Amino acid sequence: MIFKKKWNEKNPFRRLKEGLAKTRANFIGGIDKVIGGRRKIDEELLEELEETFILADLGIHTVSDILDGLREGAKREKIREEADVKNYLKKSMLEILNQADSELDTSTSSPFVILVIGVNGSGKTTTIGKLAVKFVNDNKKVILAAGDTFRAAAIEQLEIWGERAGVDVIKSKSGADPSAVIFDAIQAVKARNADILIADTAGRLHTKTNLMEELKKIKRVMDKGLPGAPHEVMLVLDATTGQNGTSQAALFNESLSLTGLVLTKLDGTAKGGVIINIVKELGIPVRYIGIGEGIDDLREFNAAQFVDALFEE
Amino acid sequence: MFESLSNRLEGIFKKLRGRGKLDDKNIKDAMREVRIALLEADVSFKVVKDFIERVRERAVGQEVMKSLTPGHQVIKIVRDELIAIMGDTLSEIILTNTPPTVIMMLGLHGSGKTTTTGKLANKFKKDGRKVLLVPADVHRPAAIEQLNVIGKELDIEVFDGKGNKNPIEICDRSVKYAIEKKYDLVILDTAGRLHVEKDLMDELRFIKEKITPQEVLLIADAMTGQDAVKIAAAFNESIGIDGIILTKMEGDARGGAALSIRAVTGKPIKFAGVGEKLNDLELFYPDRMASRILGMGDILSLVEKAETAFSEEEAKRLENKIRKETFTLEDFRDQLQQVKKMGPINKIIEMIPGVKGLKGLKNIEINEKAPIKIEAIINSMTPKERTNHIIINGSRRRRIARGSGTTVQDVNRLLKQFVQMKKMMKKFSKGGDIYCPL
């Protein structure tokens, strides 16, 4: 298997940096343009920094907080030069991200059940496909549950990913009750002694109360089939999303108590800065990032690497 | 739609409204708030900057200082400028004189191209057009299957690419097929792609050069952040677009992307996707949308919905009945059915001015089933009972409740409401003109 070799490559850090190259180029390009050659911190510099961060979708409030800190620091005369500004900003962002930096540990339960949710078109099914490949390469027995019974051909899409990863997909007919499909999948996981179940769900906007109730029901049914399940409630977020990402995370979290985030489509020009806002507000860890369409283009999120890669030249 | 931005601006101007005069400081405060609100709404940084500048210039000018209600004047300026950005007029898709008209759909992954393709096809089919759907997304697993399912659901033909993996060939053949079979409209559903992927952008350009579609539509997610400007500019510059469809507008996204995309491309937003069902596609009215952003409600959309739901004839008949006081339970049922044609009740309520400001309403679940219950009750009555509700006594009420699967209390409530309604109608018809705030 070609992708297996790629995934196990010794230097995932290098791959991460490669994947983030474009993001970094834009982000740093902007910051360096602002900081380069400067000595003093004045209001003009702060305004330009504000622009750079807002363009990265960090959100006006997060940016204001960060810049207020910078302003105070400058007053205390600790921050004087461009290098200090950079370090200060890096530290502020790391502080926010580190409060929730933790990898997904699937050994805490056997079988381990992951419920994947998100708005329409965020990349749930693709992420599940990539996750399945990753777990298979870690020698786990994986089963997928085709819980998106609403969107046309969603089941077929998951089946194709199942084939690629070489794992079973538990499914029902289009239009079937997703809770029933997922309950069946839990029974299958137990009967077949699988290690991990990843349940797909239909994309839904976080403002639709009835569809959120449907997810709550799925969660209850999981717990009924396997007490303690789901062990991970994973929200998939599109990096292109602006400040609405905060509302998405907040409302999904309110209904379902999220335990992890995945940030997809980071290989475009979008910077995904809203994630800093989300982690700051909700303290939910970012598990993975999607940086391409290839089967192995899913990376474990690491706050230090992420911020380093963003700030590195 | 745009709800949070509306609330925000309403909050700002509530403060302004209470003041007699606007001075430089008032305007500065208001502009700061407008700026924050627009940035929170994901309007592009650059667009916000220009916008604030224009509004400020006009606000500090004579017109405001002389005005007796400066707060209202500022609202009007902000609204006018919003409209100016989003386009002054409604922009529809015009079919060509020599069919088929070819529409090409493009956009990022997950922006909603395939679903919107289905919605658009459905709209034209309702207009009596013969539509051909073309699955040109050979990249995403099961994308072709998805379009086939949608086509089947709508009873619209989906072009059979016969396993061909070359999107340019698929599109080319489909158009030839459409000419031969005399289709009115061809909609090409292309694969989602990033605007920075050169090969894939080239592919779109080749398709466009080969087919020369009449409408190239960019499908954009209303939740998009600052990147909306780059995405729209890239698609417009390397392929050239004719219009935009904004999707996922029914959520709570503030939809600043609408302003940004329009500002950067200068191309009109033609439709808005407002739900998951295949008829959840609306024309995009820039002026109404601006009113909506400002929390002035969407009264024109409401009027239009009412117009399509009630035919003129029906309205006349109803008016007559009201005048002659022969309005019966049967008429009441007909009316309910017409209201249902207007769409889900919560969507209708959203359009009423002022409703957005009512915080409590957010948590109230609209009971969509109430009209169904009422219909069931009326259906369980005999024709005699429907024309003359006075004869409905206790035993009849019990029978009706049993027949409709409701309770006697439900039946009582309905009859009480009906009697009140008749009383109101009597007042209206005798009083002549009904006060209308518009």
Interface residues (C-beta under 8 A of the other chain):
Chain A: K22 E51 I54 L55 A56 D57 G59 I60 H61 V119 N120 G121 S122 G123 F150 R151 A152 A153 A154 E156 Q157 E159 I160 W161 S174 L205 H206 T207 T209 D238 T240 T241 G242 Q243 N244 G245 S247 Q248 K265 D267 G268 T269 A270 K271 V274 E293
Chain B: I36 L39 E40 A41 D42 F45 L108 H109 G110 S111 G112 T114 T115 H139 R140 P141 A142 A143 E145 Q146 L147 N148 V149 I150 E153 L194 H195 V196 D221 M223 T224 G225 Q226 D227 A228 K230 I231 K248 E250 G251 D252 A253 R254 G256 A257 E276 E365
